[in-house]
Amino acid sequence: MRSRLIFAAAAAALLAAPARAQDPKPAPDSTYEQMKLLVDVLGYIQDNYVSDVDTQKLVYGAAAGMVRTLDPFSQFLDPEQNREMKTETEGQFGGVGLRMVMRDGWLTVLTPMPGSPAYRLGLLPNDRLAAIDGVSTKDMSMDDALKRMRGAPGTTVTVKVLRGPDDAGEAGWKTLSFTITRELVKIPSVVSRSLGDGIGYARVIEFSAKTADDLSAALRKLKKDGMTSLVLDLRNDPGGLLSAAVETSSLFLGENKLIVYTQGRRPESRQDFTAGANAPYEDLPMVILINGGSASASEIFTGAMQDHKRAVVVGQRSYGKASVQSLIPLPDGSGLRLTVAHYYTPNGRMIHRDGKNPHWGILPDIAVPVSPDVEAKLYAQWETIYAKDHKPHSMVKPEDMVPDEVLDRAVELLKARSVLGALSAGVEASTAPAASPTAP
């Protein structure tokens, strides 16, 4: 009964808050009746349910259900989910640096992250995690395993590992124990390499708080290695932070150009995001790769480059997520991820896919169709395996790899541009008027 009274008091306090004139609300008596329904349901459950209930779980469940009716991207986060969300967006966490998968019923190391504590101690791809801090991993979920592995930097975690050749049977596996000191582990957001002929390649995995810095570092290295043009791969990039998309766009757009603007429910809520006066890579020829997995911040970046004719976009139609979520902290450590606006490209395109907009998504300048089966294989090929004292390599064997036609098309475009540029320069030189002879 006490918790019911507290819940009712909270509802009454909410109703007592003054409404803003520009934000009309339902009549107070109507809203109170609607809130009273929640209080009544809570009371009936507490008084009559067949077993004892956790009131906090009920309240969290009600909050989650309420938010779930809004749109697919708004979400109520309990304290633990809220912490995980912050970890993802900040791009770093306290842990040991292992990427894991579930394989044959075992928690298995996919790869240690290069330079991480697990990498330095010598944990290897395909190691099976049998126990974490003495707790068996049998029937342990991936989420539970990650929670146990993560913790404050400087603390330790002990893992029991089974290691052995796949062709030796269970008897060929040996048991090892590692005590790992957790550190602040950075989640990589950019991978890069040279494709030859002056063409650099950078793939943005996700737009986190570190992405602009990570991409800047990658571009400096590529430029040092002779890069004169760039392929920027945003395929299967689910997005991330709006601020990260703006900062990354500012590497390539200068002159205070508009990158994106957001518009909420009220007309005065429009907010413009612009580039700086100068961009370090403003003149770097660039091709952007997108597909149906490119969403949110990926589409903000691509839309800005496309509208300003700053890059050629190659691939497939993007996902079409153009809603902006704010992460609102709540007093007990939980959070509310709430859609507060839509974003628009510089030319005013609203690309959100909501069933009403036939022009959703970013359409590539050059479409290259790829089957879902090939896309899945390409995604697997991108997964890089690291191990101490071994050269990094793809998790897919060379003989099982499929050609990347989208990347190949981008390279062809940049090579053709280079050749045409040289031809144009040659024509201009040959047609220039001869200099007048000078008198001795």
Helices and strands as residue ranges (DSSP letters): H 2-16, H 28-48, H 55-68, E 75-77, H 79-90, E 92-95, E 98-103, E 106-112, H 117-121, E 128-132, E 135-136, H 142-149, E 156-163, G 166-168, G 170-172, E 174-181, E 183-186, E 190-196, E 199-204, H 211-224, E 229-233, H 242-249, E 258-263, G 267-269, E 271-274, E 286-290, H 297-307, E 312-315, E 323-329, E 335-344, E 366-367, H 372-382, E 384-385, E 393-394, G 398-400, H 405-430
